[in-house]
Amino acid sequence: MGVASGKFVPLPSYQEAQPLVIAARDTSQVHLALIVRTTEDRVLPAQGGVQIVDYSPELGTDGIELHVLGIGYPLYEELFPGRHAAYVAPFSNGRSKQQK
């Protein structure tokens, strides 16, 4: 499973939900039932949930992040090519040295 996070650039409709998101930015946002859709309109499964961390009142538009937790493999590798291999590589090298 993988985690993805990054800057959140909201559509104008986010203004309706923004007060709820800001109120829950330091707690669980399960009650908001947030989902992520790909550009192909496919729902991105997030086993650990989706969270918008919105500190825009304090930091401006750069202060909003999206966190997607628990993206399963092989989907994670499909969405973020090479990231899984880069994560696994140090562990694989350690095993091969111990086995020799």
GUMAR-882121 format. One record per residue: residue number from 0; residue in three letters; x, y, z of N, C-alpha, C, O in turn. Coordinates in steps of 0.2 Angstrom, whole numbers, plus 2048, in hexadecimal, padded with zeros to 3 digits. Layout:
REM GUMAR-882121
@marro NUM&drenmar ALA&nxx X&nyy Y&nzz Z&caxx X&cayy Y&cazz Z&cxx X&cyy Y&czz Z&oxx X&oyy Y&ozz Z
...
REM end
This chain:
REM GUMAR-882121
@marro 0&drenmar MET&nxx 804&nyy 7FA&nzz 800&caxx 800&cayy 800&cazz 800&cxx 804&cyy 806&czz 800&oxx 80A&oyy 806&ozz 803
@marro 1&drenmar GLY&nxx 802&nyy 80B&nzz 7FD&caxx 806&cayy 811&cazz 7FC&cxx 802&cyy 817&czz 7FF&oxx 7FC&oyy 817&ozz 7FF
@marro 2&drenmar VAL&nxx 805&nyy 81D&nzz 800&caxx 802&cayy 823&cazz 802&cxx 804&cyy 828&czz 7FD&oxx 80A&oyy 828&ozz 7FA
@marro 3&drenmar ALA&nxx 800&nyy 82D&nzz 7FB&caxx 801&cayy 832&cazz 7F6&cxx 7FF&cyy 839&czz 7F9&oxx 7F9&oyy 839&ozz 7FD
@marro 4&drenmar SER&nxx 802&nyy 83E&nzz 7F9&caxx 800&cayy 844&cazz 7FB&cxx 803&cyy 84A&czz 7F7&oxx 808&oyy 849&ozz 7F3
@marro 5&drenmar GLY&nxx 800&nyy 84F&nzz 7F7&caxx 802&cayy 855&cazz 7F3&cxx 7FE&cyy 85B&czz 7F3&oxx 7F9&oyy 85B&ozz 7F7
@marro 6&drenmar LYS&nxx 800&nyy 860&nzz 7F0&caxx 7FC&cayy 866&cazz 7F0&cxx 7F5&cyy 865&czz 7ED&oxx 7F4&oyy 862&ozz 7E8
@marro 7&drenmar PHE&nxx 7F0&nyy 868&nzz 7F0&caxx 7E9&cayy 867&cazz 7EE&cxx 7E7&cyy 86E&czz 7EB&oxx 7E7&oyy 873&ozz 7EE
@marro 8&drenmar VAL&nxx 7E5&nyy 86D&nzz 7E5&caxx 7E3&cayy 873&cazz 7E1&cxx 7DB&cyy 872&czz 7E0&oxx 7D9&oyy 86E&ozz 7DC
@marro 9&drenmar PRO&nxx 7D7&nyy 875&nzz 7E4&caxx 7D0&cayy 874&cazz 7E4&cxx 7CC&cyy 878&czz 7DE&oxx 7CE&oyy 87D&ozz 7DC
@marro 10&drenmar LEU&nxx 7C7&nyy 875&nzz 7DD&caxx 7C2&cayy 878&cazz 7D8&cxx 7BE&cyy 87D&czz 7DC&oxx 7BE&oyy 87C&ozz 7E2
@marro 11&drenmar PRO&nxx 7BA&nyy 881&nzz 7D9&caxx 7B6&cayy 886&cazz 7DC&cxx 7B1&cyy 883&czz 7E1&oxx 7AF&oyy 886&ozz 7E6
@marro 12&drenmar SER&nxx 7AF&nyy 87D&nzz 7DF&caxx 7AA&cayy 87A&cazz 7E4&cxx 7AC&cyy 878&czz 7EA&oxx 7A9&oyy 876&ozz 7EF
@marro 13&drenmar TYR&nxx 7B3&nyy 878&nzz 7EB&caxx 7B6&cayy 876&cazz 7F2&cxx 7B4&cyy 87B&czz 7F7&oxx 7B4&oyy 879&ozz 7FD
@marro 14&drenmar GLN&nxx 7B3&nyy 881&nzz 7F5&caxx 7B1&cayy 886&cazz 7FA&cxx 7AB&cyy 884&czz 7FF&oxx 7AB&oyy 886&ozz 804
@marro 15&drenmar GLU&nxx 7A6&nyy 880&nzz 7FC&caxx 7A1&cayy 87E&cazz 800&cxx 7A3&cyy 879&czz 806&oxx 7A0&oyy 879&ozz 80B
@marro 16&drenmar ALA&nxx 7A8&nyy 875&nzz 804&caxx 7AA&cayy 870&cazz 809&cxx 7B0&cyy 872&czz 80D&oxx 7B1&oyy 86F&ozz 813
@marro 17&drenmar GLN&nxx 7B3&nyy 877&nzz 80B&caxx 7B9&cayy 87A&cazz 80E&cxx 7B8&cyy 87B&czz 816&oxx 7BD&oyy 879&ozz 81A
@marro 18&drenmar PRO&nxx 7B3&nyy 87E&nzz 818&caxx 7B3&cayy 87F&cazz 820&cxx 7B2&cyy 879&czz 823&oxx 7B5&oyy 878&ozz 829
@marro 19&drenmar LEU&nxx 7AF&nyy 874&nzz 821&caxx 7AF&cayy 86D&cazz 824&cxx 7B6&cyy 86A&czz 824&oxx 7B8&oyy 867&ozz 829
@marro 20&drenmar VAL&nxx 7B9&nyy 86A&nzz 81E&caxx 7C0&cayy 868&cazz 81E&cxx 7C5&cyy 86B&czz 823&oxx 7C9&oyy 868&ozz 826
@marro 21&drenmar ILE&nxx 7C5&nyy 872&nzz 823&caxx 7C9&cayy 875&cazz 828&cxx 7C7&cyy 873&czz 82F&oxx 7CC&oyy 873&ozz 833
@marro 22&drenmar ALA&nxx 7C1&nyy 873&nzz 831&caxx 7BF&cayy 871&cazz 837&cxx 7C2&cyy 86A&czz 839&oxx 7C3&oyy 868&ozz 83F
@marro 23&drenmar ALA&nxx 7C3&nyy 865&nzz 834&caxx 7C5&cayy 85F&cazz 836&cxx 7CC&cyy 85D&czz 833&oxx 7CE&oyy 857&ozz 833
@marro 24&drenmar ARG&nxx 7D0&nyy 862&nzz 832&caxx 7D7&cayy 861&cazz 830&cxx 7DB&cyy 85E&czz 834&oxx 7E0&oyy 85B&ozz 832
@marro 25&drenmar ASP&nxx 7DA&nyy 85E&nzz 83B&caxx 7DF&cayy 85B&cazz 83F&cxx 7DB&cyy 854&czz 842&oxx 7DE&oyy 852&ozz 847
@marro 26&drenmar THR&nxx 7D6&nyy 852&nzz 840&caxx 7D2&cayy 84C&cazz 842&cxx 7D0&cyy 848&czz 83C&oxx 7D2&oyy 849&ozz 837
@marro 27&drenmar SER&nxx 7CD&nyy 843&nzz 83E&caxx 7CA&cayy 83E&cazz 839&cxx 7C5&cyy 842&czz 834&oxx 7C1&oyy 846&ozz 836
@marro 28&drenmar GLN&nxx 7C6&nyy 841&nzz 82E&caxx 7C1&cayy 844&cazz 829&cxx 7BD&cyy 83E&czz 826&oxx 7BA&oyy 83F&ozz 820
@marro 29&drenmar VAL&nxx 7BC&nyy 839&nzz 829&caxx 7B8&cayy 833&cazz 827&cxx 7B1&cyy 836&czz 825&oxx 7AE&oyy 834&ozz 820
@marro 30&drenmar HIS&nxx 7AE&nyy 83A&nzz 82A&caxx 7A7&cayy 83D&cazz 829&cxx 7A6&cyy 841&czz 822&oxx 7A1&oyy 842&ozz 820
@marro 31&drenmar LEU&nxx 7AC&nyy 843&nzz 81F&caxx 7AB&cayy 847&cazz 819&cxx 7AB&cyy 842&czz 813&oxx 7A9&oyy 845&ozz 80E
@marro 32&drenmar ALA&nxx 7AC&nyy 83C&nzz 814&caxx 7AC&cayy 837&cazz 80E&cxx 7AF&cyy 839&czz 808&oxx 7AC&oyy 839&ozz 802
@marro 33&drenmar LEU&nxx 7B5&nyy 83C&nzz 809&caxx 7B9&cayy 83E&cazz 803&cxx 7BC&cyy 838&czz 7FF&oxx 7BD&oyy 833&ozz 801
@marro 34&drenmar ILE&nxx 7BC&nyy 839&nzz 7F8&caxx 7BE&cayy 835&cazz 7F3&cxx 7C3&cyy 838&czz 7EE&oxx 7C2&oyy 83F&ozz 7EE
@marro 35&drenmar VAL&nxx 7C7&nyy 835&nzz 7EB&caxx 7CB&cayy 838&cazz 7E6&cxx 7C9&cyy 834&czz 7DF&oxx 7C9&oyy 82E&ozz 7DF
@marro 36&drenmar ARG&nxx 7C9&nyy 838&nzz 7DA&caxx 7C7&cayy 835&cazz 7D3&cxx 7CD&cyy 837&czz 7CF&oxx 7D0&oyy 83C&ozz 7CF
@marro 37&drenmar THR&nxx 7CF&nyy 832&nzz 7CB&caxx 7D4&cayy 833&cazz 7C6&cxx 7D2&cyy 838&czz 7C0&oxx 7CC&oyy 839&ozz 7C0
@marro 38&drenmar THR&nxx 7D6&nyy 83A&nzz 7BC&caxx 7D4&cayy 83E&cazz 7B6&cxx 7CF&cyy 83A&czz 7B1&oxx 7CC&oyy 83D&ozz 7AD
@marro 39&drenmar GLU&nxx 7CF&nyy 833&nzz 7B2&caxx 7CB&cayy 82F&cazz 7AE&cxx 7C4&cyy 82E&czz 7B2&oxx 7C0&oyy 829&ozz 7B0
@marro 40&drenmar ASP&nxx 7C3&nyy 831&nzz 7B7&caxx 7BD&cayy 831&cazz 7BB&cxx 7BC&cyy 82A&czz 7BF&oxx 7B7&oyy 828&ozz 7C1
@marro 41&drenmar ARG&nxx 7C2&nyy 827&nzz 7C0&caxx 7C2&cayy 821&cazz 7C4&cxx 7C4&cyy 822&czz 7CC&oxx 7C8&oyy 826&ozz 7CD
@marro 42&drenmar VAL&nxx 7C0&nyy 81F&nzz 7D0&caxx 7C1&cayy 821&cazz 7D7&cxx 7C7&cyy 81D&czz 7D9&oxx 7C8&oyy 817&ozz 7D8
@marro 43&drenmar LEU&nxx 7CB&nyy 821&nzz 7DD&caxx 7D2&cayy 81E&cazz 7DF&cxx 7D1&cyy 81B&czz 7E6&oxx 7CF&oyy 81E&ozz 7EB
@marro 44&drenmar PRO&nxx 7D1&nyy 814&nzz 7E6&caxx 7D0&cayy 811&cazz 7ED&cxx 7D6&cyy 813&czz 7F2&oxx 7DC&oyy 813&ozz 7F0
@marro 45&drenmar ALA&nxx 7D3&nyy 815&nzz 7F8&caxx 7D8&cayy 817&cazz 7FD&cxx 7D6&cyy 814&czz 803&oxx 7D2&oyy 816&ozz 807
@marro 46&drenmar GLN&nxx 7D9&nyy 80E&nzz 805&caxx 7D8&cayy 80A&cazz 80A&cxx 7D8&cyy 80E&czz 811&oxx 7D4&oyy 80D&ozz 816
@marro 47&drenmar GLY&nxx 7DD&nyy 813&nzz 812&caxx 7DD&cayy 817&cazz 818&cxx 7DA&cyy 81D&czz 818&oxx 7DA&oyy 821&ozz 81C
@marro 48&drenmar GLY&nxx 7D6&nyy 81F&nzz 812&caxx 7D2&cayy 825&cazz 812&cxx 7D6&cyy 82A&czz 80E&oxx 7DC&oyy 82A&ozz 80C
@marro 49&drenmar VAL&nxx 7D2&nyy 830&nzz 80D&caxx 7D4&cayy 836&cazz 80A&cxx 7D4&cyy 83C&czz 80F&oxx 7CF&oyy 83C&ozz 813
@marro 50&drenmar GLN&nxx 7D8&nyy 840&nzz 80F&caxx 7D8&cayy 846&cazz 813&cxx 7DB&cyy 84C&czz 810&oxx 7E0&oyy 84C&ozz 80C
@marro 51&drenmar ILE&nxx 7D7&nyy 851&nzz 811&caxx 7D9&cayy 858&cazz 80E&cxx 7DC&cyy 85C&czz 814&oxx 7D8&oyy 85D&ozz 819
@marro 52&drenmar VAL&nxx 7E2&nyy 85E&nzz 814&caxx 7E5&cayy 862&cazz 81A&cxx 7E5&cyy 869&czz 817&oxx 7E9&oyy 86B&ozz 813
@marro 53&drenmar ASP&nxx 7E1&nyy 86D&nzz 81A&caxx 7E0&cayy 874&cazz 818&cxx 7E2&cyy 879&czz 81D&oxx 7DE&oyy 87A&ozz 821
@marro 54&drenmar TYR&nxx 7E8&nyy 87C&nzz 81C&caxx 7EA&cayy 881&cazz 820&cxx 7EA&cyy 888&czz 81C&oxx 7EE&oyy 88C&ozz 81D
@marro 55&drenmar SER&nxx 7E6&nyy 888&nzz 817&caxx 7E6&cayy 88E&cazz 813&cxx 7E4&cyy 894&czz 816&oxx 7E7&oyy 89A&ozz 814
@marro 56&drenmar PRO&nxx 7E0&nyy 894&nzz 81C&caxx 7DF&cayy 89B&cazz 81F&cxx 7E6&cyy 89E&czz 822&oxx 7E7&oyy 8A4&ozz 822
@marro 57&drenmar GLU&nxx 7EA&nyy 899&nzz 824&caxx 7F1&cayy 89B&cazz 827&cxx 7F6&cyy 89C&czz 821&oxx 7FA&oyy 8A0&ozz 822
@marro 58&drenmar LEU&nxx 7F6&nyy 898&nzz 81C&caxx 7FB&cayy 897&cazz 817&cxx 7FA&cyy 899&czz 810&oxx 7FE&oyy 899&ozz 80C
@marro 59&drenmar GLY&nxx 7F3&nyy 89B&nzz 80F&caxx 7F1&cayy 89C&cazz 808&cxx 7F0&cyy 896&czz 804&oxx 7F0&oyy 890&ozz 807
@marro 60&drenmar THR&nxx 7F0&nyy 897&nzz 7FD&caxx 7EE&cayy 891&cazz 7F9&cxx 7F3&cyy 88B&czz 7F9&oxx 7F2&oyy 886&ozz 7F7
@marro 61&drenmar ASP&nxx 7F9&nyy 88D&nzz 7FB&caxx 7FE&cayy 888&cazz 7FB&cxx 7FE&cyy 883&czz 802&oxx 801&oyy 87E&ozz 802
@marro 62&drenmar GLY&nxx 7F9&nyy 885&nzz 806&caxx 7F8&cayy 881&cazz 80C&cxx 7F3&cyy 87C&czz 80C&oxx 7F0&oyy 87A&ozz 811
@marro 63&drenmar ILE&nxx 7F1&nyy 879&nzz 806&caxx 7EC&cayy 874&cazz 806&cxx 7F0&cyy 86E&czz 803&oxx 7F2&oyy 86E&ozz 7FD
@marro 64&drenmar GLU&nxx 7EF&nyy 868&nzz 806&caxx 7F2&cayy 862&cazz 804&cxx 7ED&cyy 85D&czz 804&oxx 7E8&oyy 85D&ozz 808
@marro 65&drenmar LEU&nxx 7EE&nyy 858&nzz 7FF&caxx 7E9&cayy 852&cazz 7FF&cxx 7EE&cyy 84C&czz 801&oxx 7F3&oyy 84B&ozz 7FE
@marro 66&drenmar HIS&nxx 7EB&nyy 848&nzz 805&caxx 7EE&cayy 842&cazz 807&cxx 7EA&cyy 83C&czz 805&oxx 7E4&oyy 83C&ozz 807
@marro 67&drenmar VAL&nxx 7ED&nyy 837&nzz 802&caxx 7E9&cayy 831&cazz 800&cxx 7ED&cyy 82B&czz 803&oxx 7F2&oyy 82A&ozz 801
@marro 68&drenmar LEU&nxx 7EA&nyy 827&nzz 807&caxx 7ED&cayy 822&cazz 80B&cxx 7EB&cyy 81B&czz 809&oxx 7E5&oyy 81A&ozz 809
@marro 69&drenmar GLY&nxx 7EF&nyy 817&nzz 808&caxx 7EE&cayy 810&cazz 807&cxx 7EC&cyy 80E&czz 800&oxx 7E7&oyy 80B&ozz 7FE
@marro 70&drenmar ILE&nxx 7F0&nyy 811&nzz 7FB&caxx 7EF&cayy 80F&cazz 7F4&cxx 7F2&cyy 808&czz 7F3&oxx 7F8&oyy 808&ozz 7F3
@marro 71&drenmar GLY&nxx 7EE&nyy 803&nzz 7F1&caxx 7F1&cayy 7FD&cazz 7F0&cxx 7F6&cyy 7FC&czz 7EA&oxx 7F6&oyy 800&ozz 7E5
@marro 72&drenmar TYR&nxx 7FA&nyy 7F7&nzz 7EA&caxx 7FE&cayy 7F5&cazz 7E5&cxx 7FB&cyy 7F0&czz 7E1&oxx 7F8&oyy 7EB&ozz 7E4
@marro 73&drenmar PRO&nxx 7FB&nyy 7F0&nzz 7DB&caxx 7FF&cayy 7F3&cazz 7D6&cxx 7FC&cyy 7FA&czz 7D3&oxx 800&oyy 7FD&ozz 7D0
@marro 74&drenmar LEU&nxx 7F6&nyy 7FC&nzz 7D6&caxx 7F4&cayy 803&cazz 7D4&cxx 7F9&cyy 808&czz 7D6&oxx 7F9&oyy 80D&ozz 7D2
@marro 75&drenmar TYR&nxx 7FC&nyy 808&nzz 7DC&caxx 800&cayy 80D&cazz 7DE&cxx 806&cyy 80E&czz 7D8&oxx 808&oyy 814&ozz 7D7
@marro 76&drenmar GLU&nxx 809&nyy 808&nzz 7D6&caxx 80E&cayy 808&cazz 7D1&cxx 80C&cyy 80B&czz 7CB&oxx 80F&oyy 80F&ozz 7C7
@marro 77&drenmar GLU&nxx 805&nyy 80A&nzz 7C9&caxx 803&cayy 80C&cazz 7C3&cxx 802&cyy 814&czz 7C3&oxx 803&oyy 817&ozz 7BE
@marro 78&drenmar LEU&nxx 800&nyy 817&nzz 7C9&caxx 7FF&cayy 81E&cazz 7C9&cxx 805&cyy 822&czz 7CA&oxx 806&oyy 827&ozz 7C8
@marro 79&drenmar PHE&nxx 80A&nyy 81E&nzz 7CE&caxx 810&cayy 822&cazz 7CF&cxx 816&cyy 81D&czz 7CD&oxx 819&oyy 81A&ozz 7D2
@marro 80&drenmar PRO&nxx 817&nyy 81C&nzz 7C7&caxx 81C&cayy 818&cazz 7C4&cxx 823&cyy 819&czz 7C8&oxx 826&oyy 81E&ozz 7C8
@marro 81&drenmar GLY&nxx 826&nyy 813&nzz 7CA&caxx 82D&cayy 813&cazz 7CD&cxx 82D&cyy 814&czz 7D4&oxx 832&oyy 813&ozz 7D7
@marro 82&drenmar ARG&nxx 828&nyy 817&nzz 7D7&caxx 828&cayy 819&cazz 7DE&cxx 828&cyy 812&czz 7E2&oxx 82C&oyy 812&ozz 7E7
@marro 83&drenmar HIS&nxx 825&nyy 80D&nzz 7E1&caxx 825&cayy 807&cazz 7E5&cxx 82C&cyy 804&czz 7E4&oxx 82E&oyy 802&ozz 7E9
@marro 84&drenmar ALA&nxx 82E&nyy 803&nzz 7DE&caxx 835&cayy 800&cazz 7DE&cxx 83A&cyy 804&czz 7E1&oxx 83F&oyy 801&ozz 7E4
@marro 85&drenmar ALA&nxx 83A&nyy 80B&nzz 7E2&caxx 83F&cayy 80F&cazz 7E5&cxx 83E&cyy 80E&czz 7ED&oxx 843&oyy 80E&ozz 7F0
@marro 86&drenmar TYR&nxx 838&nyy 80D&nzz 7EF&caxx 837&cayy 80B&cazz 7F6&cxx 839&cyy 804&czz 7F8&oxx 83D&oyy 804&ozz 7FD
@marro 87&drenmar VAL&nxx 838&nyy 7FF&nzz 7F4&caxx 83A&cayy 7F8&cazz 7F5&cxx 842&cyy 7F7&czz 7F5&oxx 844&oyy 7F3&ozz 7F8
@marro 88&drenmar ALA&nxx 845&nyy 7FB&nzz 7F0&caxx 84C&cayy 7FA&cazz 7EF&cxx 851&cyy 7F9&czz 7F5&oxx 855&oyy 7F5&ozz 7F5
@marro 89&drenmar PRO&nxx 850&nyy 7FE&nzz 7F9&caxx 855&cayy 7FD&cazz 7FF&cxx 854&cyy 7F7&czz 803&oxx 859&oyy 7F4&ozz 806
@marro 90&drenmar PHE&nxx 84E&nyy 7F5&nzz 804&caxx 84D&cayy 7EF&cazz 807&cxx 84F&cyy 7E8&czz 804&oxx 852&oyy 7E4&ozz 807
@marro 91&drenmar SER&nxx 84E&nyy 7E9&nzz 7FD&caxx 851&cayy 7E3&cazz 7F9&cxx 858&cyy 7E2&czz 7F9&oxx 85B&oyy 7DD&ozz 7FA
@marro 92&drenmar ASN&nxx 85C&nyy 7E8&nzz 7F9&caxx 863&cayy 7E8&cazz 7F9&cxx 865&cyy 7E5&czz 800&oxx 86A&oyy 7E2&ozz 800
@marro 93&drenmar GLY&nxx 862&nyy 7E7&nzz 805&caxx 864&cayy 7E5&cazz 80C&cxx 863&cyy 7DD&czz 80C&oxx 868&oyy 7DA&ozz 80F
@marro 94&drenmar ARG&nxx 85E&nyy 7DA&nzz 809&caxx 85D&cayy 7D3&cazz 80A&cxx 862&cyy 7CF&czz 806&oxx 865&oyy 7CA&ozz 808
@marro 95&drenmar SER&nxx 864&nyy 7D2&nzz 800&caxx 869&cayy 7CE&cazz 7FB&cxx 870&cyy 7CE&czz 7FF&oxx 873&oyy 7CA&ozz 7FE
@marro 96&drenmar LYS&nxx 871&nyy 7D4&nzz 802&caxx 878&cayy 7D4&cazz 805&cxx 878&cyy 7CF&czz 80B&oxx 87D&oyy 7CB&ozz 80C
@marro 97&drenmar GLN&nxx 873&nyy 7CE&nzz 80F&caxx 873&cayy 7CA&cazz 815&cxx 873&cyy 7C2&czz 812&oxx 876&oyy 7BE&ozz 816
@marro 98&drenmar GLN&nxx 870&nyy 7C1&nzz 80C&caxx 86F&cayy 7BA&cazz 80A&cxx 876&cyy 7B8&czz 807&oxx 877&oyy 7B2&ozz 807
@marro 99&drenmar LYS&nxx 87A&nyy 7BC&nzz 805&caxx 881&cayy 7BA&cazz 802&cxx 886&cyy 7B8&czz 807&oxx 88B&oyy 7B6&ozz 805
REM end
